[in-house]
Amino acid sequence: MDKELLEHGLNMNRRKFLSRLSLGLGSVALGSLLIPDLLSGSGAEEMGFPPGIPHFAPKAKRVIYLFQNGAPSQLESFDYKPMLRQMMGQELPASIRNGQRLTGMTAGQASFPLVGSFYDFKQYGQSRAWVSDLFPYTAKVVDDICIIRSMHTEAINHDPALTFFQTGAQQGNRPSMGAWLSYGLGSENKNLPAFCVLLSRGKGNGQGVYSKLWTNGFLDSIHQGVQFSSGESPVLYLNDPAGMDSTGRRKMLDKLAELNNLSYSEFGDPEINTKIQQYEMAYRMQTAVPEITDLSKEPDDIIKLYGPNCLVPGTFASNCLLARKLSENGVRFVQLYHQGWDQHGNLPNEMAGQAKDVDQASAALITDLKQRGLLDETLVIWGGEFGRTNYSQGKMTAENYGRDHHPRCFSVWMAGGGVKPGVYGETDEFGYNIIKDPVHVHDFQATVMNLLGLDHEKLIYKHLGRRYRLTDVAGTVIPNLIA
């Protein structure tokens, strides 16, 4: 009798089969709507999970990275060292330098005179964090940010250091952080790219930024960063050419897609399908981009918050406001580069100008996101590629000096997106070496990915027989940076 009941329970008739099948197909259909790449298979075998699905519950959904290209001095911003003022002009002790590598610009100097910051520091917020007088607006939001004073890197020159931060390797042709996150998490808005890039330049000595910093590398080209410009056309070649309307463009794209599909069926090159997706994205962006990039409709209180320069296209303030609009519309990764931080000489004057360019708008972005209820799910990052030496490059006075590159310790800050506010890490009294809680570039990258719900050791891509990841073969998540 028990055997008969068991067989009856296992019996599957036509009605039950079709009923259960319909539920399964409905789930698949819903999944494909929520995660368009769910069934594409692209990269799934390399990652071990479908693209667009985090490994665990994320604290942040999006990133706005305010990269200060050229390396702002930590000693004039967020790492207060009164000892350097007390020992102004005295030689850097050999026991502190300990034979560490120098750049070619100062390796031949006869002496290494210590120089303290021209600018005063004060303590702010519940954390009593020291912030330079150059950053009064950032000081007001210090309780919303985490200042990491113990960053370090191997690279000692700009290009490899910048490339290392953005791609996880000092050489080029690797996917950038934004491309990795586009690959791993996909887009939240089908009418906008997952990864956008905005450029601005200050009055200081600038270092170049190149498209390799927002490249897709060996990933599909759909993951590369889309650069926005400050001209009449925010995205080049997006508008219809003269004599063509949207109907004609639609017909042209449909015919082009047919030809590309024929080509794909013959050659099987996945990049052909990527090109089809890019054309379709550009078509959809024709409607979405002009509305988002129009800042004239922002209310007066927002303009006042960011400062009047936010209405000047191409400025850092304008790009911060645009970054907020892109982020709130679902762009996964917005990368800003502000050039001009390479102060080998005339540092007090040049850095004051650079700080004035970025301080108000950086703090405004945090305030703006917070009042919109978006800061908790948006990770904001501010910092450069390495730090600056505690000794002067060339001749110095208390009011006029420069600082060389220093990869051994420097400061960055993060806000929102599950970050624990406060101060993390500590350098020695000379500001030359880390004495507590070091954070390597790969550790930083691993922690950012963790905040987005990704295990940096699982987000991989197989290329030329090797499995690659953003953190290469290193990186450790820093749990004390996470709330």
C-alpha angles and dihedrals in degrees: 000000000000089000091053092050091050092051090047090052092051093047111115115199127190095262094052092046094053092043094053092041091055091053091051094049090048091055091049091049092049091049092051090052094049094042109026094192094050095107099029094092090214107155094340093121091053096047098039091229136061117275114258096038119103119223091236140357108305125223092202130040100188142022132219108190115196099195114193100207116210098036117272114227113259088203091065096040124031110349109074115203112175090173089073091060091048091052096039110161095007120125120268104251113250089225090062097046090043094189094299119168119273131195121255088254095069105016089093096049115123091219141013107220115196115236127193125213116281087214128071125237131218134188120248142182132003090306090055087224117182112240127177121245086243089075108048094149094049087050089061092059097038092120089062096053138069113220111207108200097174105065116139138175140182096231116094101180128066105246098049092040093051092044090049093054094047101039107018092244133077093224123069134250095064123120114264123237091259091051091050091052091047088052094045101039107020125210129312093205122046090202095059135049118259090230126043130178128207125186132201135165133213128205095260129094105299133214118206125253120207137197090252086076092067098030126133089223109191093347120098110287091241085080098058119111118263110224118220119207132208094233130097089281108053090195115036118240092006096117122080114261120248112288096024126100130192092268092054091046090052093052091047092051092048091053091045090051090053091053092046091050090052089050091049092050089054101042105019093217107160090207088071090063089047090056090052090053091049093053090049091048091052090051092052092044090060088077101034102044101057091053095048095045093050103100095170092091094058112117121254094252091058092048089051091048095055095034131244093288089071087080091055108089115234097024122122091246092052091048092050091054091045089049090056091051093047092047095049088050092058106268104154100209127019114187121197123188118194112187129203108069099117101112108171088150139011088029100160093056099038096044091051089058093047093049091050089054095055112020101080096040094047091053091042091056091056092046092046094050091046095052090049092052091245103109094082090060099035122076113210118195127190126184150085139252099272141338139263133260123258089227127069124257108229123335118357145192128177089262102037125042142121135220129219128221117292120185096173096083138356142147136255131164136215132194138189124356096093097311118147109236119230137065123311127191132009138229129206122271089266093054090233107106136030115248101174138033104351118205117202121203091253090050088053092050092047090051093049090052091047090055087055092052096258129128104221091212092056101044095087140145127203113228128166091348096309131099110233132194136174093256093046105209098331142057134106126209111243104221094189089066091060122082 
